[in-house]
Amino acid sequence: MNLRLAVGSTLFGLAWSVLPPSHAAADVTPHGLFQSNMVLQQQMAVPVWGTAADGEKVSVTLADQTVETIAKDGRWQVTLKPLQAGGPFQLVIQGNNRVVLDNVLVGEVWVCSGQSNMQFSMEGVPNAKEAIAQSENPRLRLITLRRQGRSTPQDDVQADWVECGPKTLGSFSAVGYFFGKALQAKLDVPIGLINGNVGGTRAEQWTSRETLQSLPELRHLAENDSSSKLYNGIIHPLMPFAIRGVIWYQGESNAGRAYQYRTLFPAMIANWRQAWGQGDFPFLFVQLAPFQAIVGEPQESELAELREAQLLTMLKAPHTAMAVITDVGDEKDIHPNQKQPVGERLALAARALAYGENVVYSGPVYKGMTTSGNQAIVSFTHANDGLTAKGDKLSGFTMAGPDKKFHNAQAEIKDDTVVVVSDQVPRPIAVRYGWADYPLGNLANKNGLLASPFRTDDFPGLTAERR
């Protein structure tokens, strides 16, 4: 499959205020994430750290808090008690020198990561000029990390926090921006978005070598030269910066090994959570968009198998959610430009998982199947107020009998189930929905959220034996 994935590279300067300029080797220096214009996470302990001369006394002051420590082995770290949303504040770090960070806000901080569809910038969305022109928002702060791979885990970053606006938004992640904008509209607090992504990359590049080596199914991946490098260069340097959670859009580059992704993706999530030391923070991700030519007959599909691996990850890994975007695709481009609904669906999931809001955030998810004569009756979780078809009638269902050959099928909603039949399958044993490179299914709940593609069978697919 020809997956056209863009790889971008942007270098940002490192900015902080350090006085006086002399004796630089002994100067207290904050980690690169701590800058003017930053956002700190509210309502949880906030680590602040950096470098200084051994034995140097370091104090950190924010609002009515002052915390002190002594630098050891060239490093220092303090922890601020939970903060309330607000600002702007001044953050002062005092050692042999004085570091003053201005215009600091306290609110919600999210990491936006993945490959090219997360990297996809605001400049590429429909009506980009108008959207960027209207983006002035001093309470939404952005930072884009340098896209770098490293052979060993790094400890610092080089990037700038900026206020969102027409001069700063254009190159920023469109999914990230629309996520942050939608979230802020509901929470009414400052939002900080940490943007770290690289087009054309695989999940093993974002996973630590130790994690890959710890699982027999993934151990061989640790031998690849590129594995773990983006974890080392982009993710590890962020830890233990206090965050609320992560949004993630990746998987296209792993489609050829989709079955392996069933193990790799949840392992990557667990790896980040364990290393960050903040418990099972919300990890919200995007199921792959439709791509490639639309076909009329049932087909095997690497992309369908990858979507299934993502669905299984959501069901397996705690505090995860998945944004289904089967209505947002492009036959000729793996980078569909409709990013606003993607970000908004992730924000809906965040409102439920991260903030405990009683909102419907998921479309129907396959639960089970029974048969009665020539009928297959499929049940779902997340049906909520009931099932519906976005259109005149349901589409996207196929069915197979004992010969395991799939045929297009007719489907009808009955109560909270879908009844599936096919004239060519008198004895159904399996049903698939949206199982294609470019799925055309239109099953949704009455809240308008689409069902994830699924299959009821476990027949070997295209990628089961690939390593």
ZICORNOR-V926397 format. One record per backbone hydrogen bond with DSSP energy under -1.0 kcal/mol. CO is the residue of the C=O (numbers start at 1). NH is the residue of the N-H. E is the energy in kcal/mol with one decimal. If there is no record, write none. Layout:
# ZICORNOR-V926397
CO:NH:E
CO:NH:E
This chain:
# ZICORNOR-V926397
1:3:-1.2
3:5:-1.1
19:98:-3.1
23:26:-1.5
29:51:-2.8
31:34:-2.1
33:35:-1.1
35:38:-1.3
38:105:-2.5
40:107:-2.8
46:80:-2.9
48:78:-2.9
49:31:-2.7
50:76:-2.1
51:29:-2.9
53:56:-2.3
56:71:-2.9
58:69:-2.4
59:94:-2.9
60:67:-2.5
61:92:-2.5
62:65:-2.5
65:62:-2.2
67:60:-2.8
69:58:-2.9
71:55:-3.0
72:75:-1.8
74:52:-1.3
75:72:-2.8
76:50:-2.1
78:48:-2.8
80:46:-2.3
83:43:-3.3
86:106:-2.7
89:104:-2.6
91:101:-3.1
92:61:-2.8
93:99:-3.3
94:59:-2.4
97:95:-3.6
98:19:-1.7
99:93:-2.9
101:91:-2.7
102:37:-2.1
104:89:-3.0
105:40:-2.6
106:86:-2.0
107:42:-3.1
108:192:-3.2
109:244:-3.5
110:194:-2.8
111:247:-2.9
112:196:-2.6
113:249:-1.6
114:198:-2.1
115:118:-1.5
115:119:-2.1
116:120:-2.0
120:174:-3.0
121:124:-1.9
122:125:-1.3
125:128:-1.2
127:131:-2.5
128:132:-2.9
129:133:-2.0
130:134:-1.5
132:135:-1.6
137:140:-1.9
139:191:-2.3
140:164:-2.7
141:193:-2.4
142:162:-2.4
143:195:-3.5
146:148:-1.3
162:142:-2.7
164:137:-2.5
165:168:-1.6
165:169:-2.3
169:172:-2.4
170:123:-1.7
172:122:-1.7
173:177:-2.3
174:178:-2.6
175:179:-2.1
176:180:-2.8
177:181:-2.9
178:182:-2.0
179:183:-2.5
180:184:-2.5
181:185:-1.8
183:187:-2.6
184:188:-2.7
190:108:-2.6
191:141:-3.0
192:110:-2.5
193:143:-1.8
194:112:-3.3
195:145:-3.0
202:205:-1.5
203:206:-1.4
204:207:-1.0
204:228:-1.9
205:230:-1.4
205:231:-2.1
208:212:-2.0
209:213:-2.5
210:214:-1.2
215:218:-1.8
215:219:-1.4
218:221:-1.6
220:223:-1.2
221:224:-1.7
226:229:-1.5
228:232:-2.7
229:150:-1.9
229:233:-2.3
230:234:-2.4
230:235:-1.4
231:236:-3.3
232:154:-2.3
235:238:-1.8
236:239:-1.2
238:241:-2.7
245:111:-2.2
246:284:-2.8
247:113:-2.5
248:286:-1.8
249:115:-2.1
251:254:-1.3
252:255:-1.3
254:257:-1.8
255:258:-1.3
257:261:-1.3
259:262:-1.1
260:263:-1.7
260:264:-2.4
261:265:-2.1
263:267:-1.5
264:268:-2.4
265:269:-2.2
266:270:-2.4
267:271:-2.3
268:272:-2.4
269:273:-2.3
270:274:-2.6
271:275:-2.5
272:276:-2.4
273:277:-1.7
279:281:-2.0
282:246:-2.3
283:321:-1.2
284:248:-2.3
285:323:-2.7
290:330:-1.4
301:305:-1.7
302:306:-2.1
303:307:-2.5
304:308:-2.1
305:309:-2.0
306:310:-2.1
307:311:-2.5
308:312:-2.8
309:313:-1.8
310:314:-2.1
311:315:-1.9
312:316:-1.6
313:317:-3.3
319:283:-2.1
321:285:-2.6
323:287:-2.4
325:328:-2.2
331:292:-1.1
337:339:-1.6
339:343:-2.4
340:344:-2.4
341:345:-2.0
342:346:-1.9
343:347:-2.0
344:348:-1.9
345:349:-1.8
346:350:-2.3
347:351:-2.3
348:352:-1.3
349:353:-3.1
350:354:-2.0
350:355:-1.3
351:357:-2.9
357:359:-2.0
364:452:-1.6
365:381:-2.7
368:379:-2.9
370:377:-3.4
372:375:-1.9
375:372:-2.4
376:420:-2.9
377:370:-2.2
378:418:-2.3
379:367:-2.8
379:368:-1.3
381:365:-2.1
383:386:-2.2
386:446:-1.9
388:444:-2.6
389:391:-1.8
396:434:-2.3
397:409:-2.3
398:432:-2.3
399:407:-2.4
400:429:-3.0
400:430:-1.6
401:404:-2.4
407:399:-2.4
410:421:-2.5
412:419:-3.1
414:417:-2.1
417:414:-2.5
418:378:-2.9
419:412:-2.0
420:376:-2.2
421:410:-3.0
422:425:-1.8
430:400:-2.4
431:456:-2.4
432:398:-2.6
433:454:-1.8
434:436:-1.6
437:291:-1.5
442:390:-2.7
443:451:-3.0
444:388:-2.8
445:448:-2.4
449:445:-1.9
454:433:-2.9
463:466:-1.4
